Amino acid sequence: MWERGRPPRKPRPSPLILPASALVSPPPPRYVFPRSLFALAARIMPSRRPSPVLLLLLALALALLFLLLSPSGPSASRLSQSFASTSAFSAFSAPPSPIKIYLYDLPSKFTYGVVRSYMSARAPPGSADVGATLADEELRYPGHQHSAEWWLFKDLRRRGPRDRPVARVDDPAEADLFYVPFFSSLSLVVNPIRPPAAANASGAEATVAPSLYSDESMQDELVEWLERQPYWRRHRGRDHVFICQDPNALYKVVDRISNAVLLVSDFGRLRGDQASLVKDVILPYSHRINPFKGDVGVDARPALLFFMGNRYRKEGGKVRDTLFQVLENEGDVIIKHGAQSRVSRRMATQGMHSSKFCLHPAGDTPSACRLFDALVSLCVPVIVSDHIELPFEDVIDYINISIFVDTSKAVQPGFLTSMLRRVSSERILEYQREIQRVKHYFEYEDPNGPVNEVWRQVSVKAPLIKLLINRNKRMVERGTNETDCSCICSIPSEISNSR
């Protein structure tokens, strides 16, 4: 009989009696590891049943031995393989190598010379030309909303930190991209609208010296200079990068450079065959007012809605006059007509810092610096601009920091104010907290701000540029008036949705 639940023991086999010849041992065969540790333990254990504790200890000891001696284990002879595996994993998880970018050494008249011309055009007649006496590094870019061209240029000049998306190279043969640092937006406004005048010696009517600066000539000279460069001719500028942040910057030559990556604020003055989100990069304007230094909150913001700017604009900006008529009699709304000036900026700073919402209607083009003034003021933007493009939308969800209103609804009497008054204080605080989290993307002074993000956006274009370059090598030559939209043109939503 056997104990309940246990099988009967098998009888021990009788010992075998071997002949003497069998006692001579053959060469030991190559040892083959058993299929399992428990099988190995059973092989070397005595035939009597071991205790479970002893079997477990033996199995653990054999497991350690097996780990040290097996080809897959990190034994002394395999340590280098283990280190190599670790290195391979580190390389896989490391960030991609930066895109190599070459900074063209343009003639100075296209960079620092533009700053000097701007300063000279505003100097009183007869006064010393201060700009001419300053060294390049002593010049300061005039403060205005298109200063991104200065920040990007200075960043490449000092080469920036090593961990950023692009790395400047000195040999153009090594470059993936070529940056053309022409100050195109500043060049557009070198000649002031109201040139400085001085009375003549006899006290007669003031006279103005004729200006010698021509932005159109500068545009032509720039492209003529580039067309003499071998790296421009190689791919017809496909791997070049221009900044033209003002909507009218480089307007005369844009068709000659439309193959390149354009850094713009919106597409208001550009055709679909000149620019698109696929090929180009949207930049934030530089804010013109001082950022808000306080914390989130609504108690110190008594005004519901604030706007200050030109009432009368062209094109899409005509909506401003209608908005003035609808909002100017609302008690908790501040809406004022005003042009750019130091006094206006001080008033705008005070108004944005003390308002819950800031109105951003379209101007001559869909975007303007006022949006970014509002964001650094923690004033929730109310965007009334149906065709606006916004910077860095792959990392910023503007629905979380702004309110978008269709133009057709915004101009209805009472619609805007009724909608905004229904927004709770808790929701306004949520908007403000999210703005705080992302506002460094709109502050060019921040080391991790828009300069670094622009270069990241540019670096993302590099694979597409390589694709287009290789594709063009095998394409049949097209007529000069034939547009190829297969890779660069955006598809309107009403068309894409109908497919």
Disulfide bonds with the S-S distance in Angstrom:
Cys358-Cys379 2.08
Cys485-Cys489 2.43
